[in-house]
Amino acid sequence: MWSSLPLTLGIELIIFGGGVLLYTRATKANDAIGRWAFWGLVGFLLVVYARNIFGAPPPSAEAIAWVGQLQWLIVLWGFWIDKHRGTIRQG
């Protein structure tokens, strides 16, 4: 699998899609922020993933360090979204 880019991409996207599916089945949007910010985050993560696979390598180690620190903004984005979504009671 490691030597096959299409197989790796397929498996990773299936896992990502499965996570999105599980989250959307377990929660519901309480408002527009919970709906659109969530799908914005999903789209953003897919764009970042594609850029990591098909984009140019980072220009320096310092750039990698800054991007690593900025990843905390994604965590905050997810926390903000989760505050605008509620759990679906299964019964």
C-alpha positions as CSV (number, residue, x, y, z in Angstrom):
1,M,0.0,0.0,0.0
2,W,2.8,2.4,0.8
3,S,4.2,2.2,-2.7
4,S,0.9,2.9,-4.4
5,L,-0.2,6.5,-4.3
6,P,-3.8,5.8,-5.7
7,L,-4.3,3.0,-3.1
8,T,-3.0,5.2,-0.2
9,L,-5.2,8.1,-1.3
10,G,-8.2,5.9,-1.6
11,I,-7.8,4.4,1.8
12,E,-7.1,7.7,3.5
13,L,-10.1,9.4,1.9
14,I,-12.4,6.5,2.8
15,I,-11.2,6.8,6.4
16,F,-11.7,10.6,6.4
17,G,-15.2,10.2,4.8
18,G,-16.1,7.6,7.4
19,G,-15.2,10.0,10.2
20,V,-17.3,12.7,8.6
21,L,-20.2,10.3,8.2
22,L,-20.0,9.2,11.8
23,Y,-19.9,12.8,13.0
24,T,-22.8,13.9,10.9
25,R,-24.9,10.9,12.0
26,A,-24.1,11.6,15.7
27,T,-24.7,15.3,15.7
28,K,-27.0,17.9,14.1
29,A,-26.5,21.6,13.4
30,N,-28.1,23.9,15.9
31,D,-27.8,26.9,13.6
32,A,-26.2,28.0,10.3
33,I,-22.7,28.2,11.9
34,G,-23.0,24.5,12.9
35,R,-23.9,23.6,9.4
36,W,-21.8,25.8,7.1
37,A,-18.7,26.1,9.3
38,F,-18.6,22.3,9.6
39,W,-18.7,21.8,5.8
40,G,-16.2,24.7,5.4
41,L,-13.8,22.8,7.7
42,V,-14.3,19.6,5.8
43,G,-13.5,21.4,2.5
44,F,-10.5,23.2,4.0
45,L,-9.1,19.9,5.3
46,L,-9.5,18.3,1.9
47,V,-7.8,21.2,0.2
48,V,-4.9,21.1,2.7
49,Y,-4.6,17.3,2.1
50,A,-4.5,17.8,-1.7
51,R,-1.9,20.5,-1.4
52,N,0.3,18.3,0.9
53,I,0.1,15.5,-1.7
54,F,0.4,17.4,-4.9
55,G,1.9,20.8,-3.9
56,A,5.5,21.9,-3.8
57,P,7.6,21.0,-0.8
58,P,7.9,23.5,2.0
59,P,10.5,26.2,1.4
60,S,12.3,25.9,4.7
61,A,12.2,24.3,8.1
62,E,11.0,27.6,9.6
63,A,7.9,27.4,7.3
64,I,7.1,23.9,8.6
65,A,7.5,25.1,12.2
66,W,5.0,28.0,11.6
67,V,2.5,25.8,9.9
68,G,2.8,23.4,12.8
69,Q,2.0,26.1,15.2
70,L,-0.9,27.4,13.1
71,Q,-2.5,24.0,13.2
72,W,-3.9,24.9,16.6
73,L,-6.3,27.2,14.7
74,I,-7.9,24.1,13.2
75,V,-8.5,22.7,16.7
76,L,-10.1,25.9,17.7
77,W,-12.2,25.9,14.5
78,G,-13.4,22.4,15.4
79,F,-14.2,23.4,19.0
80,W,-16.2,26.4,17.8
81,I,-18.2,24.2,15.3
82,D,-18.9,21.6,18.0
83,K,-20.4,24.3,20.2
84,H,-22.9,25.0,17.4
85,R,-23.9,21.3,17.0
86,G,-25.8,19.0,19.3
87,T,-25.9,15.3,19.7
88,I,-28.7,13.3,18.2
89,R,-30.4,11.1,20.8
90,Q,-30.6,7.6,19.6
91,G,-33.4,5.6,21.1
